[in-house]
Amino acid sequence: MTISSATVDLAVEEVLLPPVRDLGDGFKVRRALPSAQRRTVGPFIFLDHFGPIVFRAGAGPEIRPHPHIGLSTLSYLLEGEMVHRDSAGNVVTIRPGDVNWMTAGRGIVHSERSPAKFQTQGGAMFGQQIWVALPKALEETEPGFSHHAEDFLPALETDGVSLTIVAGEAFGERSPVPVYSDLMYVDVVLKPGARLQVPAQHIERAMFVVSGEIEVAGQTGNFGEAQFVVFKPGAEIVLQARSGAHLMMVGGEPFPEPRHIYWNFVSSSKHRIEQAKFDWRQWRCPEIAGETEFIPLPPDPSRIAPRG
């Protein structure tokens, strides 16, 4: 929902409290993008924040094989582990601080499952999954995958602020994650009293407050946990955390063409999405070695006859 406030007038364009969605198996997320109020920020078309969620033994999340087109997915954990498998043959365990970057392009299938120790011991999950739309010229590129350990991501420490450049470029540093457009995705931790000026190099910018409270210079009031704050283009943004805070910052240049999204499919072409839906219904998609399950295509609301 949109939060109406007199403070939303100088540097802030919108303040959203993302709704909670249940993905099954007790795996609940807050979906900041897309929403009725805001579809995208730069090339970012999807942002799920989850946790911290504590799972008992044998109850970890099991996201069965499902397809994607026209986007790159970014998985970033603050706590827990997840095993990624895809139809290109990649099998990687995602650990806290690592970046999993998968480019679907013309089509890829992947699963995300709990590691074996979750089944025997239980554990916690905490992090975000992001979708970044691809430039129109690259929507049908070959699928690709790369995994980047925490130690290889640029990190900065200055005046009570810790920054990790997860993807893209910001604060004079560039992540090794092979992005395809102008963007930033930054993990920010501010100690009590710390201040941070947000670079203006990206046209659209926003922050998701993971914990704590953030003040924006020139405005009254605070922005708190789970709020998604979208800044006005070109505005000078100075953040302050009186008692400390943790946030994730996204930004970038929007594409000139709109993007359509249906389930896990993203494209500038509605016809291409219809083709992807048909392919998945007919199982005309690549398979993942060792996987026998799959997530069926959800019903299309536009094709469901009203009850009379």
Summary of the structure (lengths in Angstrom):
residues: 308
radius of gyration: 19.4
end to end distance: 31.6
largest distance: 64.5
contacts: 1029
relative contact order: 0.19
helix: 9%
strand: 47%
